[in-house]
Amino acid sequence: MARGQQIGDDRVLGGVHFPSDIEAGHTLAHALFDKLAASQDFQADLTKAKAEIAAARTAAPSGK
């Protein structure tokens, strides 16, 4: 979150966005997160994705 805030602040300083653009993005992100967190389908998909990642990490060669 802190890194995202820093990037937003840097974009304002760089003249790429207005502060209201950053705030609107923040508001949208929270609304989307709230919807996804409340979705049983999304939560099931997220659990499956985490299991796939864990399995891939376990199966990955050690790099030797």
Phi, psi and omega in degrees: 000318181296320180294320177298319178297319179297317179298316178300315179298319179296324180291327175292313180298325180281357178079015182274329181223160170268156177304326179294331176296317181294317179296320178297319177297320178297314180297316179297316180300317179295320179296317179295316179300315180301318179295314181293319180297331181272353184270118177295324178297315179296317181299321177295316178297320179296318178299316178297317181297318178298320179294320178297318180295315179300318179295319180295321178294322180292322183278345183294142177296153184288352178089012180272000000 
